[in-house]
Amino acid sequence: MKKHTATNQSQALNDLSACTTVAVDLAKRVFQVAGEDVLGQVRYEARIKSREAFYEFLCKLPPSVVVLVETGPGAQAWARQLQGQGNLARILPARLVEGHRSGAKNDRNDALSILRAGRDSKISAVPIKSAASLAMQALHRARQGYVRRRTAMSNQMRGLLLEHGVALAQGDAAISHVIPRVLEDATQPLPEILRELIDELLGEWRQLGERINVLSGRLEAAANADKTAKRLMTVRGVGPIIATALLAKQTEPERFANARLYAAYFGMVPDQHSSGEKIRLGKMSKRGDGYMRSLMIQGAHAVLRQLRPDSQQPDDRRLLGWLSRLGRKEAAVRLANRNLRIAWVLLQNEQTYQRQPVNDRQAEMSH
């Protein structure tokens, strides 16, 4: 009797034809699969131990089956494969899927947590990117890595020199101009072995700068060749780097009900600590893409640095008011939020951003 019951349970957990949704915990070569029926009951579980076998498994899925995966290496490629064969693929944010996991972390529990997260209507799927967008994203990630390594190297050189009483000012100019003079100055109390090391680090620092410039040039060329990117660059504080990064994300702005939700997607809104009738708004939530958020704030700071105190432009007067009331950092965050809202509008039409005219006469001349 027990053997018969166990056989029935095994058959129930291998009934793939009854599944309407399949979740996959992706890995390089081992794939854990779990499927559920329309009632949300798990009807299928399997462990596939090769990429070839997993590819064959996907090809056999009926077009009506929805496939869920979480963000991670390979998710975009498998999602495009599923799209090409007619299946609906959804990529769920791994950070939100983790909250649905129960029990120890293993492949089986991870696959089941993806199934549970797929039922959560509050979790929005990550857009499936095209190959061109992924290539553009790769340029950004490589450039970001170079920038981080270059910054770390400059900090390292500053720290090593400070140990010997040589203090450098902030900025790249101190690295590129002051350090060579320090190394050539025989009066500086630096051991010879340290001079050689700093000289090697300085050479690598310059090479990283050249690589950053090369990738920045490629991104600028791509932005100038794209009509949507050129329209985005009409917004103050949005340059080629930001425009191409927004396009590479393929955020599908039409899925956001309004511009505020689009800005919230990047964590550019106050965090909430509310309870009952008390609404408490804190600092920036910092949810979403930290790289995109950092670029937007850097662009906003660049705009604020170029403001003239005597400007009569309405946009400038607004920004000057923010600076006087909020300070430079909060004003930059507010401008970055505003720029994201403008980008949300521009990504859904063929318009370009036009600054508010000073007076009615300029408004008439612009028509």
Buried (B, 14 or more C-beta within 10 A) or exposed (E): EEEEEEEEEEEEBEEBEBBBBBBBBBBEEBBBBBBBBEEEEBBBBBEBEEBEEBEEBBEEBEEEBBBBBBBEEEBBEBBBBBEEEEBBBBBBBBEBBEEBBEEEEEBBBBBBBBBBBBEEEEBBBBBBBEEEBBEBBEBBEBBBEBBEBBEEBBEEBBEBBEEEEBEBEEEEEBBBEBBEEBBEEEEBEBEEEBBEBBEEBBEEBEEBBEBBEEBBEBBBEBBEEBEBBBBBBBBBBBBBBBBBBBBBBBBBBEEBEEBBBBBBBBBBBBEEEEEEEEEEEEEBBEBBBEBBBEBBBBBBBEBBEEBEEEBEBEBBBBBBEBBEEEEEEBBBBBBBBBBBBBBBEBBEEEEEBEEEBBEEEEEEEEE
